[in-house]
């Protein structure tokens, strides 16, 4: 925050990672906005514990919907079940699907046709 050493360091690090001048300018605008919100929240003396609890709720809601998160619904493979598996990788989703199939649908292992349907049905979480 308004530190020329930090600004130089982060600008050069951004350039080393391929950031353009326009992207660096966008980052500076974001920093300006962040400083403004910090001043606003501190100036109004917003209750920190309440803010913390609200941020926790927002994070719990947003986290599964972040880019990179994927999901598979039991219904997507033709089973009358509302269970949704989420994960960052196909392997993570299949591990959850396998466990769900065993414990809820009494399958010793998922049939090959389910695996093929599931692979095709995995999509980004919305």
C-alpha positions in Angstrom: 0.0 0.0 0.0 1.7 3.1 -1.3 5.1 1.6 -0.8 7.4 2.3 -3.8 9.5 -0.8 -3.0 6.5 -3.1 -3.0 5.1 -1.4 -6.1 8.4 -1.9 -8.0 8.7 -5.5 -6.8 5.1 -6.5 -7.7 5.2 -4.6 -11.1 8.4 -6.4 -12.1 7.1 -9.8 -10.9 3.9 -9.2 -12.9 6.0 -8.4 -16.0 8.1 -11.5 -15.5 4.9 -13.5 -15.6 3.8 -11.9 -18.8 1.5 -9.0 -17.6 1.0 -6.3 -20.1 1.0 -2.6 -19.2 -2.8 -2.6 -19.4 -3.0 -5.5 -17.0 -0.7 -3.7 -14.6 -2.8 -0.6 -14.8 -5.9 -2.7 -14.0 -4.1 -4.1 -10.9 -3.3 -0.5 -9.8 -6.9 0.5 -10.2 -7.9 -2.6 -8.1 -5.4 -1.6 -5.4 -6.9 2.0 -5.4 -10.4 0.5 -5.0 -9.2 -1.8 -2.2 -7.7 1.1 -0.3 -10.9 3.0 -0.6 -13.0 0.2 0.8 -10.6 -0.3 3.6 -10.9 3.4 4.5 -14.7 3.1 4.3 -15.1 0.0 6.5 -12.6 1.3 9.1 -14.1 4.8 9.0 -17.6 3.5 9.7 -16.2 1.1 12.3 -18.2 -1.8 10.7 -18.5 -4.6 13.3 -15.5 -6.9 12.5 -17.0 -10.1 13.9 -20.2 -9.6 11.8 -18.1 -8.8 8.7 -16.0 -11.9 9.3 -19.1 -14.1 9.6 -20.6 -12.6 6.4 -17.4 -13.2 4.5 -17.3 -16.8 5.7 -20.8 -17.3 4.3 -19.9 -15.7 1.0 -16.8 -17.8 0.7 -18.7 -21.0 1.5 -21.2 -20.1 -1.3 -18.6 -19.0 -3.9 -15.9 -21.5 -3.4 -17.6 -24.5 -5.1 -18.6 -22.2 -8.0 -15.1 -20.9 -8.7 -13.6 -21.5 -12.1 -11.9 -24.8 -12.2 -14.5 -26.5 -10.0 -16.3 -29.3 -11.8 -19.4 -31.2 -10.9 -21.3 -34.3 -11.8 -24.9 -35.0 -10.9 -26.2 -38.5 -10.3 -29.1 -37.7 -12.6 -26.6 -36.9 -15.4 -25.9 -40.6 -15.7 -29.5 -41.6 -15.6 -30.0 -42.4 -11.9 -33.0 -40.9 -10.1 -30.9 -39.2 -7.4 -30.2 -35.5 -6.6 -26.7 -36.1 -5.3 -24.0 -33.7 -6.7 -20.3 -34.5 -6.7 -17.9 -31.6 -6.9 -14.1 -31.4 -7.3 -11.2 -29.9 -9.1 -10.3 -33.0 -11.0 -12.0 -35.8 -12.8 -10.3 -38.2 -10.4 -11.6 -36.4 -7.4 -15.2 -36.5 -8.8 -14.9 -40.2 -9.7 -13.7 -41.0 -6.2 -16.7 -39.3 -4.7 -19.0 -41.0 -7.3 -17.6 -44.4 -6.5 -18.1 -44.0 -2.8 -21.7 -42.6 -3.4 -22.5 -45.5 -5.7 -21.4 -48.0 -3.1 -23.0 -46.5 -0.1 -26.3 -45.2 -1.5 -27.0 -47.3 -4.6 -25.4 -50.6 -3.4 -23.1 -50.9 -6.4 -19.9 -52.8 -5.8 -18.4 -50.9 -8.7 -19.7 -48.5 -11.2 -20.7 -50.1 -14.5 -18.5 -49.1 -17.5 -21.5 -47.4 -19.3 -22.0 -45.2 -16.2 -18.3 -44.2 -16.2 -18.5 -43.3 -19.9 -21.7 -41.3 -19.3 -20.2 -39.6 -16.2 -17.0 -38.7 -18.0 -19.1 -37.0 -20.7 -21.4 -35.3 -18.2 -18.8 -33.7 -16.0 -19.1 -29.9 -16.4 -18.0 -26.7 -14.7 -19.8 -25.9 -11.5 -22.2 -22.9 -12.0 
